Amino acid sequence: MAANTAYGDNLEILVTDQQGKAVANAVVEIPRNPVTRAPETVAIIDQINKHFVPMVIAVQRGQRVNFPNNDNIRHHVYSFSAIKQFSTELYADIPGNPIEFDKAGVAVLGCNIHDSMVGYIYVSEWQQFAVSDDNGIARFEDIQTPDEVLVWHPWSQDPDNRRIVRTIDGVSGGRFTIQIPIAEPAQVFGFRALITE
């Protein structure tokens, strides 16, 4: 299939659940242009009111992440995920050196002090990605419209545990809708998505 060649398009992916409601915190990737060098920018997951904020971030493979604590209590961030295992000391303010995420995949975060705290770091092997906002929209500006996109959400019900979508064929720019089955909020799943114009 021939790739679209027009640059300068603005693309919006609207992610909805099975009832048509907007889904925030979905990671949408364009699977081309692999990461060759991670950005120097340090990504942030904050801790506010005993929550990871934002709940989901996406970074490029090799990028570093820091976990400032803006609560008036101490936290202890950890992950036992296959792509990255780490554990901070109990801390306030900033926990020291940022942590590098050098493998693609998903790292699930927890706090040993507060069991209800759960966050997700999606590590992408691609250069172009976005996380859907509270209105369910992932935005890409000034890009070449892709032939396909990959999508992931932590609460998907899809049994394949993967992020796969069908082709976007012959369309430049515009908005597409992806509908996914959602169940809150137990485990990290991927999903097979349906794209409709």
Residue frames relative to the residue before (quaternion, step in Angstrom):
aa qw qx qy qz dx dy dz
M 1.0000 0.0000 0.0000 0.0000 0.00 0.00 0.00
A 0.4387 -0.7134 0.4826 0.2565 3.56 -0.83 0.96
A 0.4236 -0.6935 0.5209 0.2614 3.55 -0.98 0.84
N 0.5062 -0.6002 0.5159 0.3426 3.53 -1.21 0.55
T 0.2549 -0.8206 0.5003 0.1064 3.57 -0.93 0.83
A 0.5532 0.6285 -0.4047 0.3677 3.61 1.20 -0.20
Y 0.2051 -0.7541 0.6125 0.1190 3.53 -0.89 1.02
G 0.6768 0.5075 -0.3534 0.3994 3.56 -1.29 0.22
D 0.4786 0.6636 -0.4471 0.3614 3.60 1.24 0.18
N 0.2521 -0.6994 0.6390 0.1973 3.50 -1.30 0.49
L 0.0893 -0.8097 0.5799 -0.0087 3.55 -0.73 1.11
E 0.0667 -0.7743 0.6284 0.0335 3.57 -0.99 0.89
I 0.1377 -0.7524 0.6402 0.0720 3.54 -0.98 0.95
L 0.1649 -0.7767 0.6038 0.0704 3.58 -0.64 1.17
V 0.1494 -0.7950 0.5855 0.0534 3.57 -0.63 1.16
T 0.0021 0.7992 -0.5997 0.0396 3.58 -0.77 1.09
D 0.4667 -0.6491 0.5144 0.3102 3.55 -1.28 0.34
Q 0.7543 -0.4108 0.2661 0.4376 3.56 -1.30 -0.07
Q 0.6719 0.4462 -0.3001 0.5093 3.59 1.27 -0.20
G 0.5675 -0.6197 0.3702 0.3960 3.57 1.29 0.07
K 0.4900 0.6517 -0.4394 0.3770 3.60 1.24 0.23
A 0.5840 -0.6037 0.4234 0.3394 3.55 -1.11 0.78
V 0.1990 -0.7705 0.5990 0.0894 3.55 -1.06 0.84
A 0.2243 -0.7645 0.5943 0.1097 3.56 -0.64 1.16
N 0.8089 0.3401 -0.2228 0.4246 3.56 -1.37 0.23
A 0.4346 0.6359 -0.5082 0.3852 3.57 1.05 0.74
V 0.2946 -0.7432 0.5746 0.1753 3.57 -0.94 0.91
V 0.0840 -0.7800 0.6200 0.0094 3.56 -0.82 1.09
E 0.0834 -0.8104 0.5799 -0.0001 3.57 -0.73 1.13
I 0.2715 -0.6948 0.6334 0.2055 3.53 -1.28 0.48
P 0.2674 -0.8309 0.4692 0.1339 3.60 -0.29 1.26
R 0.5324 0.5215 -0.4963 0.4454 3.53 0.30 1.34
N 0.7773 0.2859 -0.2470 0.5031 3.58 -1.23 0.36
P 0.1110 -0.8209 0.5585 0.0435 3.60 0.31 1.22
V 0.5802 -0.5646 0.4569 0.3685 3.53 -1.23 0.50
T 0.1047 -0.7925 0.5987 0.0500 3.56 -0.84 0.99
R 0.7814 0.0267 -0.0067 0.6234 3.54 1.20 -0.57
A 0.3919 -0.7421 0.4960 0.2226 3.56 -0.64 1.11
P 0.5300 -0.6247 0.4573 0.3460 3.60 -1.08 0.61
E 0.5280 -0.6322 0.4706 0.3163 3.54 -1.21 0.56
T 0.5225 0.6554 -0.4065 0.3637 3.57 1.21 -0.48
V 0.3097 -0.7354 0.5756 0.1787 3.57 -0.94 0.94
A 0.3215 -0.7414 0.5594 0.1847 3.58 -0.76 1.05
I 0.2688 -0.7777 0.5575 0.1099 3.54 -1.22 0.59
I 0.0016 0.6959 -0.7159 -0.0568 3.50 -1.25 0.73
D 0.2579 -0.7886 0.5470 0.1109 3.53 -0.55 1.24
Q 0.2510 -0.7198 0.6149 0.2020 3.53 -1.36 0.10
I 0.1035 0.7975 -0.5709 0.1655 3.53 -0.42 1.32
N 0.8455 -0.0222 -0.0222 0.5330 3.59 -0.83 1.02
K 0.6479 -0.5564 0.2939 0.4292 3.56 0.98 0.96
H 0.5935 0.4915 -0.3990 0.4970 3.56 1.02 0.91
F 0.4189 -0.6256 0.5796 0.3118 3.53 -1.26 0.47
V 0.0317 -0.8092 0.5850 -0.0445 3.58 -0.78 1.09
P 0.4635 -0.3385 -0.7876 0.2244 1.51 -1.07 2.28
M 0.6327 -0.5425 0.3896 0.3920 3.57 -1.25 0.37
V 0.7811 0.1545 -0.0658 0.6014 3.59 1.11 -0.76
I 0.0254 0.7488 -0.6620 -0.0208 3.55 -1.05 0.81
A 0.2243 -0.7329 0.6202 0.1668 3.54 -1.29 0.40
V 0.0350 -0.7873 0.6153 -0.0193 3.55 -0.97 0.93
Q 0.5150 -0.6033 0.4948 0.3548 3.56 -1.27 0.24
R 0.6134 -0.5456 0.4221 0.3845 3.53 -1.18 0.63
G 0.7713 0.2992 -0.2570 0.4995 3.56 -0.80 1.07
Q 0.5499 0.6164 -0.3992 0.3978 3.59 1.25 -0.20
R 0.3844 -0.7164 0.5382 0.2223 3.56 -1.21 0.57
V 0.1709 -0.7747 0.6055 0.0636 3.54 -1.20 0.70
N 0.1232 -0.7704 0.6199 0.0834 3.55 -1.10 0.76
F 0.2899 -0.7806 0.5463 0.0906 3.55 -1.22 0.64
P 0.0532 -0.8248 0.5625 0.0229 3.61 0.42 1.15
N 0.2863 -0.7457 0.5840 0.1448 3.55 -1.16 0.73
N 0.0608 -0.8183 0.5715 -0.0006 3.58 -0.44 1.23
D 0.4628 0.6243 -0.4782 0.4092 3.56 1.19 0.49
N 0.4754 -0.6514 0.4988 0.3176 3.56 -1.28 0.23
I 0.6303 0.4333 -0.3413 0.5463 3.55 1.27 0.56
R 0.5263 -0.6440 0.4504 0.3246 3.58 -1.19 0.40
H 0.1831 -0.7672 0.6075 0.0939 3.55 -1.26 0.63
H 0.1924 -0.7471 0.6273 0.1067 3.54 -1.34 0.37
V 0.1292 -0.8326 0.5376 0.0311 3.59 -0.07 1.33
Y 0.0635 0.7956 -0.5994 0.0607 3.56 -1.02 0.85
S 0.0526 -0.7514 0.6510 0.0940 3.54 -1.39 0.19
F 0.1866 -0.7646 0.6087 0.1005 3.54 -1.06 0.87
S 0.3546 0.7756 -0.4627 0.2419 3.58 1.29 0.25
A 0.6363 -0.5715 0.3712 0.3615 3.54 -1.19 0.66
I 0.6992 0.4802 -0.2985 0.4376 3.60 0.95 -0.76
K 0.8079 -0.0270 0.0310 0.5879 3.61 1.15 -0.47
Q 0.0429 -0.7766 0.6285 0.0022 3.53 -0.79 1.06
F 0.2061 0.7632 -0.5884 0.1696 3.54 -0.82 1.03
S 0.0842 -0.7709 0.6289 0.0557 3.53 -1.32 0.29
T 0.2766 -0.7585 0.5663 0.1655 3.58 -0.77 1.01
E 0.5360 -0.5406 0.5120 0.3979 3.51 -1.32 0.11
L 0.6018 -0.5082 0.4492 0.4217 3.57 -1.24 0.30
Y 0.1076 0.8352 -0.5213 0.1382 3.59 -0.61 1.08
A 0.2546 -0.6741 0.6612 0.2088 3.47 -1.49 0.21
D 0.7797 0.3365 -0.2484 0.4661 3.58 -1.30 0.25
I 0.7448 -0.3318 0.2881 0.5023 3.63 -0.58 -1.16
P 0.4308 -0.7759 0.4070 0.2163 3.61 -0.76 1.04
G 0.7111 -0.4163 0.2842 0.4902 3.62 1.13 0.22
N 0.8309 -0.1900 0.1371 0.5046 3.56 -1.04 -0.74
P 0.5153 -0.6164 0.4886 0.3402 3.60 -1.07 0.69
I 0.3977 -0.7090 0.5376 0.2239 3.56 -1.24 0.56
E 0.3338 -0.7505 0.5408 0.1810 3.56 -0.87 0.99
F 0.1785 -0.7628 0.6155 0.0862 3.57 -1.01 0.93
D 0.0424 -0.8741 0.4819 -0.0448 3.55 0.03 1.37
K 0.6866 0.3957 -0.2882 0.5375 3.60 1.26 0.18
A 0.4653 -0.6705 0.4994 0.2907 3.58 -1.03 0.81
G 0.4952 0.6302 -0.4944 0.3365 3.55 -1.15 0.69
V 0.5629 -0.5937 0.4614 0.3431 3.56 -1.25 -0.46
A 0.1365 -0.7491 0.6434 0.0792 3.54 -1.01 0.92
V 0.2211 -0.7637 0.5960 0.1124 3.56 -0.77 1.07
L 0.2292 -0.7964 0.5519 0.0926 3.56 -0.81 1.07
G 0.0092 -0.7723 0.6348 0.0228 3.52 -1.20 0.61
C 0.3025 -0.6995 0.6056 0.2291 3.53 -1.39 0.03
N 0.4342 -0.7255 0.4733 0.2473 3.58 -0.68 1.07
I 0.6667 0.4911 -0.3009 0.4731 3.59 1.19 -0.44
H 0.7946 0.1876 -0.0696 0.5733 3.58 1.03 -0.79
D 0.2936 -0.8216 0.4668 0.1445 3.56 -0.05 1.34
S 0.6360 0.5515 -0.3389 0.4201 3.61 1.12 -0.50
M 0.5774 0.5936 -0.3798 0.4122 3.61 1.22 -0.25
V 0.1123 0.7747 -0.6123 0.1111 3.58 -0.72 1.13
G 0.0511 0.7851 -0.6153 0.0504 3.56 -0.94 0.90
Y 0.2602 -0.7722 0.5678 0.1166 3.56 -1.28 0.38
I 0.1100 -0.7449 0.6540 0.0732 3.53 -1.06 0.86
Y 0.1534 -0.7764 0.6081 0.0626 3.55 -0.62 1.18
V 0.1500 -0.8013 0.5771 0.0484 3.56 -0.55 1.18
S 0.1866 -0.8274 0.5266 0.0565 3.55 -0.43 1.28
E 0.3519 -0.7108 0.5658 0.2256 3.53 -1.16 0.66
W 0.6534 0.4897 -0.2987 0.4939 3.58 1.33 0.01
Q 0.5447 -0.6511 0.4298 0.3076 3.57 -1.19 0.57
Q 0.7680 0.3372 -0.1769 0.5149 3.61 1.07 -0.66
F 0.2602 0.7364 -0.5851 0.2185 3.54 -0.70 1.17
A 0.0709 -0.7736 0.6277 0.0500 3.55 -1.29 0.31
V 0.3201 -0.7094 0.5928 0.2073 3.56 -1.29 0.47
S 0.4756 -0.6877 0.4635 0.2934 3.58 -0.83 0.96
D 0.4207 -0.7158 0.5096 0.2259 3.55 -1.05 0.88
D 0.7642 -0.3650 0.2547 0.4669 3.59 -1.28 -0.18
N 0.6715 0.4581 -0.2895 0.5054 3.59 1.25 -0.37
G 0.5715 -0.6369 0.3560 0.3755 3.58 1.29 0.22
I 0.5866 0.6157 -0.3486 0.3940 3.59 1.25 0.09
A 0.1378 -0.7322 0.6631 0.0712 3.52 -1.04 0.98
R 0.1623 -0.8319 0.5296 0.0355 3.59 -0.61 1.16
F 0.0596 -0.7494 0.6590 0.0244 3.52 -1.15 0.83
E 0.1160 -0.8109 0.5727 0.0334 3.57 -0.76 1.03
D 0.8673 0.0911 -0.0732 0.4839 3.50 -1.24 0.71
I 0.4471 0.6743 -0.4595 0.3665 3.57 0.80 1.06
Q 0.5066 -0.5502 0.5369 0.3903 3.50 -1.35 0.02
T 0.4584 -0.6914 0.4765 0.2912 3.59 -0.69 1.06
P 0.3703 -0.7724 0.4723 0.2078 3.61 -0.68 1.06
D 0.5358 -0.5844 0.4989 0.3500 3.52 -1.35 0.24
E 0.7954 -0.0086 0.0198 0.6057 3.59 1.14 -0.58
V 0.1779 -0.7477 0.6228 0.1462 3.52 -1.33 0.28
L 0.3003 -0.7099 0.6067 0.1946 3.54 -1.33 0.43
V 0.0816 -0.8126 0.5771 0.0035 3.57 -0.97 0.86
W 0.0350 -0.7859 0.6173 -0.0068 3.57 -1.10 0.79
H 0.0447 0.7667 -0.6404 0.0078 3.55 -1.20 0.66
P 0.5341 -0.6799 0.3904 0.3162 3.62 -0.87 0.87
W 0.7596 0.3879 -0.2139 0.4763 3.62 1.09 -0.52
S 0.3258 0.7629 -0.5043 0.2397 3.58 1.15 0.38
Q 0.3915 -0.7179 0.5325 0.2189 3.56 -1.16 0.70
D 0.4374 0.7364 -0.4524 0.2483 3.60 1.20 -0.20
P 0.4149 -0.7522 0.4556 0.2336 3.60 -0.70 1.03
D 0.5939 0.6064 -0.3680 0.3797 3.60 1.17 -0.41
N 0.2718 -0.8058 0.4905 0.1903 3.56 1.29 -0.30
R 0.5997 0.5217 -0.3711 0.4802 3.56 1.08 0.80
R 0.3480 -0.7116 0.5625 0.2369 3.55 -1.31 0.23
I 0.2072 0.7809 -0.5476 0.2176 3.56 -0.12 1.32
V 0.0011 -0.7880 0.6153 0.0192 3.57 -1.04 0.72
R 0.5573 -0.6065 0.4337 0.3653 3.53 -1.23 0.28
T 0.7092 -0.4907 0.3327 0.3816 3.51 -1.35 0.24
I 0.2596 -0.6666 0.6690 0.2018 3.50 -1.31 0.60
D 0.0502 -0.8612 0.5047 -0.0329 3.58 -0.26 1.24
G 0.8927 0.0407 -0.0290 0.4478 3.53 -0.90 1.03
V 0.6149 0.5231 -0.3635 0.4649 3.60 1.14 0.43
S 0.1878 -0.7738 0.5952 0.1083 3.57 -0.96 0.86
G 0.8507 0.0745 -0.0742 0.5150 3.54 -0.86 0.98
G 0.5390 0.6560 -0.4403 0.2920 3.54 -1.26 -0.43
R 0.4835 -0.6396 0.5142 0.3044 3.53 -1.36 -0.30
F 0.1131 -0.7635 0.6345 0.0415 3.52 -1.10 0.88
T 0.2831 -0.7494 0.5733 0.1721 3.55 -1.15 0.61
I 0.1199 -0.7554 0.6416 0.0579 3.54 -1.03 0.91
Q 0.1347 -0.7874 0.5981 0.0645 3.58 -0.74 1.05
I 0.0225 -0.8101 0.5846 -0.0387 3.56 -0.81 1.04
P 0.4363 -0.6686 0.5227 0.2991 3.61 -1.10 0.58
I 0.1033 -0.8187 0.5648 0.0002 3.56 -0.69 1.15
A 0.0203 0.7487 -0.6626 -0.0006 3.55 -1.15 0.77
E 0.2834 -0.7782 0.5340 0.1704 3.60 -0.64 1.02
P 0.8104 -0.4361 -0.3296 -0.2109 1.56 -1.83 1.74
A 0.1888 0.8984 -0.3963 0.0150 3.53 1.26 0.33
Q 0.8557 0.0323 0.0382 0.5150 3.60 0.46 -1.10
V 0.5460 -0.5856 0.4775 0.3619 3.52 -1.32 0.17
F 0.0606 0.7775 -0.6220 0.0704 3.56 -0.74 1.11
G 0.3248 -0.6528 0.6240 0.2811 3.51 -1.32 0.20
F 0.1870 -0.8004 0.5483 0.1540 3.58 -1.14 -0.32
R 0.3982 -0.6367 0.5935 0.2895 3.48 -1.38 0.30
A 0.1586 -0.8346 0.5262 0.0375 3.56 -0.52 1.19
L 0.2983 -0.7135 0.6015 0.2001 3.53 -1.30 0.42
I 0.1739 -0.7775 0.5975 0.0912 3.56 -0.79 1.03
T 0.0160 -0.7728 0.6344 0.0034 3.55 -0.96 0.91
E 0.4707 -0.6617 0.4944 0.3102 3.56 -1.07 0.68
